């Protein structure tokens, strides 16, 4: 007998014409094929679409990609590769859904399409992207909602033209490229129990030559490399303070600046706003950042909202602040440890919860 193309060996004869296989593992949906011989002749029969109620199996994820000149591929699951590698074919659309879901909530995903930009969020097996328009997917974001987000992290990485496999993004981060005209060719998606280990490196999961870029000065480490468009700058779980930050816009198509202001240990709020890569905070004085404000000016202010959140000592990640609101703490002597910043088209949905962005004594 073969289950989903894999042999499970010969059965145990129970009576004439009846054979039994013990401890056969089934997926949620199965194809079963039986092969036998009689008088030197081989006979076979096959049935597909056999659903198994695996009540004790873990929640899993399945996904399909629509590939240039191929169309929809067979569904893959739990970290398997969907798409093609080495064939120069673009991914055009994506469907994602959960199997054996044990908690409330949904899987949601959106794609960045060549010539069109970011599309609306889709969920639970809906098609994200395009078919029949010959347009490449260039980046993707996936997230869990409701109880699912409390029990699992969703990780995903993409194989991009010229770059190959990028790092693993998670929980709504951007994976892929923007502004580089590079097609996505393949994707892997995996659920991990909340707080569990990532499937691999998370470095360089998103490559872009445009957007918001930021750099932080970290206790004992000094200046980190530039991060961009929602990536994490700083550290988590290492008890290291942020001491300074620089923020800039790069290759935006509209005029305007990004300005920012820090609340510094013993000094309080800086008297003036910094802009376009200037240093906010201190360097070499062992002073922690405790809160930040970030805003846009000019046409940028009319076209985009700037969202940002901080990882604060004792509290972890706070909610997403926007457009000059305070993010962090004041009067509690709590250090900032990391920051994320992202641009969202004006009026678009926040990257996550906007609750509890700032805590003051």
N, C-alpha and C positions, 0 to 999 in steps of 0.2 A: 504494500500500500504506500502511496505517496500523498503527503499532506503539504499543500502549497509548494509543490515541486520537490520536496525533500522526502527521501525514502525513510519509512519507519520500520522497515524490515518485514519479515514474514510473520503472519498471524498464527495464533495458537488455535488448532482445530477444536471446536466445541462439539460439533456434530456434523453430519453430512451436509456440505454446502454452507456451513456457518463457521466463520473464523473470528477470533477476538484479538484485538491489540490493546495492551494495557498501558496506562500512563502516557497517552499521546497528548502532547501539548498543542493546543489550538489557539489561533489568533481570534480576534473579534469576528472576522469574516474569512471563510476558508474554501479552498478547492481541494477536493478529495478524489483520488484516482486509485482504483483497484485493478491489479493485474494478476491473472492466473493462467495455468496451463491445463489442458485436458487432451489426452491422446496425441501429445506432441504439438498441439496447436496452442497459440497464445491468444488469450481473450482479455479485453480491458473495458472498463466503464468509468466514467468520470462525471462528477457533479460539482457545480460551483455555487457560490452564494450561500454556503452553510454558515449560519450565525451561531456563535458560541457565547453563552452568557457566563463570562468569567467574572463572577462577583468578587473574587479575591484578588483579581489582577490590578495592577497599578494603572492610574490614569496615563494615557499615552497620547501622542500627537501624530497625525497623518497630514501629508501635504502633497500637492500636485503642482507641476509647473507646465506652462504652455511654452513650447520651444519653437523657434523659427524653423520652418519647413518640416517639422515633426508633428506639431500640435500638442495635445495634452498627453503627457507621459503617465505611466502607471503610478499610483500613489506610493509614496515612501513614508517611512516612519522613524521616529526616535533617533535622529542623528544621521540617518542614511543620506546619501547624496541624490538630490533631484536636479536634473538638468544634464548638461554635457560639459566635458572638459577636453580641450585640445581640438575641437571641431569648429571653433569660430562662430558658434551659433548663439543668438541672443535669447535670453529669457524675456517673455512678453507678458505673462500673467501668472498669478499664483492663487491657489486655494489652500486653506488651512482649517483643520477641525480637530476636535478632541475626541478621544475614544474612552469609554468607561469612566466618564466624568463623575467624580464623587462629591464635588463641592459646587456651590452656586457660583455664577460668573460666566464670563465668555473669553474666547481668544479673539483679539482684534488685531488687524494688520492694515498697513497702507504702503503704497509703492510710489517711488519717484520715477516718472516716465519721461523719456527723452522728448523734448519740445513742449511738454505739458507741465512738468513739475510734479509736486506732491498731489496725489489724489485723495479722496475722502477715505475714512476708515471703513473697512469691511469686517465681517465677523462670521464665524461658524460655517465655513465652507463656501461663502460667497466669493465671486471672482474679483480679485484686485489686479489692476493693470488693464491691458487691452488685448484683443484678438482681432486679426484681420486688418490691422492698421500699420503693421511693419514697424512698430516702435519698441525700443528696448527698455526694459527695466534697468535702472541705474542704481537704485538704493531701496531699502526696505526698512520698516519699523514694525515690531510685533510687541504686544503687551497682553497681560492677563488682567481681568477685572474681577471684582467681587471677592468671594472667599478663595477662589483659585489663586489670586495674587498674594494671599496670606500664607498659602501652603507651598507654592512653587515659584521658582524663577524660570523664565523662558530665555534660553540662549539660542543664538543663531549667528551664522557666518555665511559670507557669500564669496563666490569665485568670480573675480572681476577681470575683465579684459586688461591685459598687460601686467596686472598686479598678482594674479593667482589668488590663492586663499588669503583673505584678510582675517583679522582677529575676530574673536567671539564678542558680539554685542549682546546686551540683555535688557529686558524690561523696558522697551520703548526707545532704546538708543538707536541711532542710525547705523546701518551696516551697508557699505557700498561706497559709491563715489557721487560727487556732484560737481557740475561745471567742467567736467573733463571729457565728456562724450564717450565714456567707457561703459560698455554693456555688462550687465550681470549675465553669467553663464550657468551658474549652479548655486544651490543653497543647501545648507544643513540646518535642522531645527531640533532642539532637544529640551525636554523638561528636566529640571533638577529640583530636588526638594529644597525648600527655602533655606538659604544660607549655605547650601552645599557647594562643593568645589566646581569651578567652571570646567567645561570639557577641554579647554586648552587656553592658550594665551589670549588676553583681551586687548593686546596692543594693536594699534592701527586697524581698527575695525571700520573706520570711515576716513576717506581721503577726499579733500576738497581744496580748491584754490580760492574759495570765496566764502563769506560768512563772518562769524564772530570768532576771534582767536584770543586766547588768554593764557597767561603764564603766572605761576605763583612761586613765591620764595618761601621755602619750607625750612623749619628749624633743623639745623645740622646738615641738611642736604643742599641748601642754597637754591638757586633758580632751577626749576624743572623745565622740561621741554614744552614748547607751545602746544596747547590743546585747542580743540575746535568744536563748535556746534553740538554742545551737549555732553562732550567727553568730561571725565573727572580730572580735575587738576588739584593736586594735594595728596594726602594720604588718608587712610581709614584704618583704625585699629592699631596705630603705631604711636599714639599720643604725641604727635608732632604738630606744633602750631604753624599756621600760616602767618607770615610776617609782612608780606607785601604782595601786590597783584598788579599786573599790567593787562590791559584789554585794548583790542583794536579791531576795526573792520577791514576786510580785505576784498577788493574787486567787486564791491556792490555796485549795482547799476543805477542807484539813486543817490542823490547828494545827502549829506548830513554826517553827524559824528556820533560816537558813543562816549558817554561821560560816566564817571564813577567816583565814589567817595567811600572812605573806610572809617570805621570806628576803631581806634587804636588804644590798646591798654595804656592807662594813666593819662593819655592825651585827649580821649574822647573823639568826637567827629572832626574830621579834617575841615579846615576853614574853607577850602576851595575844592571844586570838582576837578578831577584829572580827566584827560581825554587822549584817545588815539595812541596808546602804547606808553603813556607816561606812568611813572611809578606812583602807586598809592599805597601808603603804609610806611614801613621803615625797613632798613637793611643794616644789620650789624649792631642793633640796639637791643636785641632779645625781647622785643615787644610783640605781643600777639595781636592779630586782627580779631575783633569780636563781632563785627557786623559790617555789611556793605550795602550800598545803594547803587543802582545802575540805571541809566536812562538814555534814550535816543534823542537826537535833535534834527532839525531840518526836515527834508522829505523822508528820511528814514523813520522819523517819528510817525508820519502819516501812513506809511506802508507796512510797518512792522511793530509788533510788541516784543520787548526783550524780557524773557523770563530767566530767572536765576534762583538757585537754591544752595544752601550751605550745609555742610556736615559740622555740627557744633558739639563740643565736648559734653558728654553726659546725655545729650539728646539725640545724637545721630542725625540723619537727614531730616531737615525741617521742610515745610511746604514750599511751593514755588511762588516767589514774589515776582512782581513785574513793574516795569516803567517807573523806577524811582522809589518804590516801596523799600522799607527796611527788611533785611534778611539777616538773621543771626540773633544775638542776645545783647543786652545792655544792663550793666549793674550787677552782673552775676559772676564776673571773672571767669568766663568760659571762653576758651580758645576756639577759633575756626580751624578746621582741619582739612577741609576740601570744599571745592565749589564746582558747580556746573552752570553753564550759560547757553542759552539757545534763542535764536530768532524765530518768531512765529508770525506768519502773515496776519495783518491787522484783523482782530476779531476772531482769530482761529482758536481752537481748543488749547488749553494749557497742557504742558507735557505730563502733568500728574496733579496730585492733590495740591490745592492752594491753601489748605488749612495750616494754621500754626507756623507762619513764616518768620515771626519775630517774637521774642520773649523778653520782657523787660521787668526788672525787679520793682 
